[in-house]
Amino acid sequence: MKITAVEALVLKSEGLYQSPEGSEEPPGATYLGLVKVSTDAGICGYSDVETSAFVAKAAIEAPRWSEPGMECFDGLASLVVGENPLEVERLWYKMWRGSVYYGRRGVAIQAISAIDIALWDIMGKFYGQPIHILLGGSNCTRVRAYASTLFRPTPHAMREAARRYLDEGFTAIKFGWGVFGRDADHDVRLVEAAREAMGDRRDLLVDTGWFVERTPKQAIQLVHRLEPFRPFFIEELLHPEDYDGYARVAEAVDTPVACGEQEGTEWGFHELIYRGKVDILQPDLTRCGGFTAARKIVHMAELANRLVIPHSWSSDLLTAASLHLNAFQRRPVLIEFNTSQGPLSRAMVREPLRLEDGHVAVPQGPGLGVDVNEDTVQRYRIA
C-alpha cells in the first residue's frame, strides 16, 4: 500500500469564535483545516487541524526543494507521497527532519500532526482495529466529559450557563477566556457564581487564558484567590514557554496546574514535565505531533506520575482521536467536550459524538471510528 495524495482543505462557516454576551453558547470556529491522506488501496485517513488553515495548507502543499537524503525545507506532502502509510514512526521523523529549516514547532508540527493522525486512521482501517488498540490497548470504553465553554460576563449569566450544562448531563464544566482577566475581583465573583450553581459534587475547571500576561507571583495570587471554590485544575496561567514560572506556581499552590495545548513534540513535553513541573499535561493531538508523539508523551507522563487530559476543542474528529488517546492511558481522567453548536464543531462527522450519563463512548470502529461528513466538507470548503 502506498500514499497517493495528501490534501489540505480549508473550511469556513459563518460562526465566529467570540465571547457570549449572556448564558448562550458561542458559535465556535470560523475556519477549520481538514487533512485527507489517500492510498492506492482505496483507504483514506482524515484529521482536522486547529491552526491557521491556510498556513498549514501551504506547508503541506509546498514543493520539494531538497535532494533525497538531505531534506530540510520541503513540503510535507512531497515527503510522504509514494511511501507506505503504515510506517508511522519513520514517516513522522521524515516529515520533522524534512521541515526542520522552517519548522520544528508551530504550524509545521501542527501540519505533521494532522498527517500523522490520518496515517493512524488508515492503519486502523487497514488492520480493522480502533486506534487505541494499535496504540497498545484499551483501559476504558467511555470517558467522563467536561463541558468546555467561555466565561460569561456576569455572575448571573455564569449561574445560568452552569445550570444548563448540568441539565444536559455534564458532571464537570470548564469556563475559560472570555471576560476573564480584565478585573481580578470580578474574576473571583464569576468563579464563585459557577461553584454556587454547580454545588459541591461537580467538578469546576478554570482556564485563565495565557493571553492575559501575568508574572508567576500574580499567577500564584490568582490561584490562592480561586482555591476556596475548589477548582479541579487551573489552566494556562502563564506564557506557554515560561517553564520556570510554571515551576514556581506549581510548587506554591495546592490546586493542580494544567498546561500543554500549545506545546509540541516529546521534547517540549519533557520540558513541561521536568522543568515546568506542571501537574496535568494537555497535549492537543493536532498540535503536539499526532498519535506518534502523543504515545511517547503518555509514556513520559506515566513515568513522571503526571495526569494527561488531552485538549480537544475543534471538532468531533479531534474529540474522537482524543478518546482513543484516553482509552490507551492507564489513568484516563476526562475528555474535553466542545459545547459549541456551529457546523464545524458538530457536523464534521456523520454521527456526532454524544453525551450519555456524563460520559462519551470511545469509538470502537476501525481507525478513528467516525466517518467524515462529506456533505459538510463540500458545503463549507473554500480552498
Secondary structure, DSSP 4 states (H G I P E B T S, - for coil): --EEEEEEEEEE-S------SSSSPP---SEEEEEEEEETTS-EEEEEE-S-HHHHHHHHHPPP-SPTT--SS--HHHHHTTS-TT-HHHHHHHHHHHTTTT-SSHHHHHHHHHHHHHHHHHHHHHHT-BHHHHHT--S-SEEEEEEEEEPPSSHHHHHHHHHHHHHTT-SEEEEESTTTTS-HHHHHHHHHHHHHHH-SSSEEEEE--TTS---HHHHHHHHHHHGGG--S-EE--S-TT-HHHHHHHHHH-SSPEEE-TT--HHHHHHHHHHTT--SEE--BHHHHTHHHHHHHHHHHHHHTT-EE--B--S-HHHHHHHHHHHHHSSS---EEEE---SHHHHSSBSS----BTTEEEPP-SSBTS--B-HHHHHHHB--
